[in-house]
Amino acid sequence: MHLVYLAVLAACVLGTLPLEFLLGTRVYARWRRLALSVLPVTILFAGWDVWAIHARLWWYDARYLVGLTLPGRLPVEELLFFLVIPTCAVLTLEAVRARRPDWLIGDEPTRGAPIGERPPGERR
């Protein structure tokens, strides 16, 4: 039972990894962009968890963990959670964009305008 948490994370990675290769999402190829998306969230929530563990507001059931903890008594599985789940979400988003390029999410440059600007008359 000590591998349950890691098994769930592995299932998430294995479930979304084919998106990188089958749909050509290029999420892992653009690792800097991925890091800018994932690392701030990881730092914030890992810090939050360390605080909650220290304040005795949060704990982890040792039956589901491998027993390796990071500073602040943060289980390694929890740090991996903060890295894996957002990465899977980005892979999923990019897979949808690959299959439905007409679906806009708000970070696309406007046609005919320099990046970051809108054509005259277009509402913000």
C-alpha positions in Angstrom: 0.0 0.0 0.0 3.0 2.3 0.4 3.0 2.9 -3.4 -0.6 4.0 -3.8 0.1 7.7 -4.1 3.0 7.1 -6.5 0.8 4.7 -8.5 -1.9 7.3 -8.9 0.7 9.9 -10.1 2.2 7.4 -12.5 -1.3 6.6 -13.9 -1.8 10.4 -14.5 1.6 10.6 -16.3 1.0 7.5 -18.4 -2.5 8.7 -19.3 -1.4 12.0 -20.7 2.1 11.2 -22.0 0.8 9.9 -25.3 -0.6 13.3 -26.0 2.9 14.6 -26.4 3.7 12.1 -29.1 0.4 11.3 -30.8 -0.8 14.9 -31.1 2.5 16.7 -31.1 1.7 19.0 -28.2 5.4 19.8 -27.7 4.9 20.5 -24.0 8.1 18.7 -22.9 10.0 20.2 -25.8 9.1 23.6 -24.5 10.4 22.9 -21.1 11.1 26.5 -20.1 7.5 27.4 -20.8 6.3 24.4 -18.8 8.6 25.3 -15.9 7.2 28.8 -15.9 3.7 27.4 -15.6 4.4 24.6 -13.0 7.2 25.9 -10.7 5.4 28.9 -9.2 2.4 26.7 -8.3 4.7 24.0 -6.9 6.6 26.5 -4.8 3.4 28.2 -3.5 1.5 25.0 -2.6 4.5 23.1 -1.3 5.2 26.0 1.1 1.5 26.1 2.0 1.6 22.4 2.8 4.8 22.7 4.9 3.1 25.5 6.9 0.0 23.4 7.4 2.0 20.4 8.5 4.0 22.5 10.9 0.7 24.0 12.3 -0.7 20.5 12.6 -3.6 21.4 10.3 -2.6 18.8 7.7 -1.1 15.4 7.7 -0.5 12.4 5.4 -1.4 8.8 6.1 1.9 6.9 6.2 0.2 3.8 4.9 0.1 5.3 1.4 3.5 6.9 1.3 7.0 5.5 0.7 8.4 7.3 3.8 10.7 9.7 2.1 10.1 13.3 3.3 11.6 16.6 2.3 12.4 19.5 4.6 9.4 20.6 6.5 8.2 16.9 6.7 6.7 17.2 3.2 6.3 13.8 1.6 8.1 13.4 -1.7 4.8 12.2 -3.2 3.2 15.6 -2.4 5.9 17.5 -4.2 5.6 15.2 -7.1 1.8 15.8 -7.1 2.4 19.6 -7.5 4.7 18.8 -10.5 2.8 16.0 -12.2 -0.8 17.2 -12.0 -0.2 20.7 -13.5 2.0 19.1 -16.2 -0.9 16.7 -17.1 -3.3 19.7 -17.2 -1.0 21.6 -19.6 -0.6 18.5 -21.7 -4.4 18.1 -21.9 -4.9 21.8 -22.7 -2.3 21.6 -25.5 -3.9 18.4 -26.8 -7.3 20.2 -27.0 -5.6 23.1 -28.8 -4.0 20.7 -31.3 -7.3 19.1 -32.1 -9.4 22.2 -32.0 -7.2 25.2 -33.1 -10.4 27.2 -33.6 -11.0 27.2 -29.8 -9.4 30.3 -28.3 -8.1 30.4 -24.8 -6.9 34.0 -24.7 -3.2 33.9 -25.3 -3.3 33.9 -29.1 -2.0 36.9 -31.0 -4.7 38.9 -32.8 -4.6 38.5 -36.5 -3.0 41.5 -38.2 -1.8 43.2 -35.0 1.6 43.0 -33.4 1.7 40.5 -30.5 0.1 42.1 -27.5 -1.9 44.7 -29.4 -5.4 44.6 -30.8 -6.4 46.1 -34.1 -8.1 49.5 -33.9 -11.7 49.3 -33.1 -11.6 45.9 -31.5 -13.0 45.8 -28.0 -10.9 44.8 -25.1 
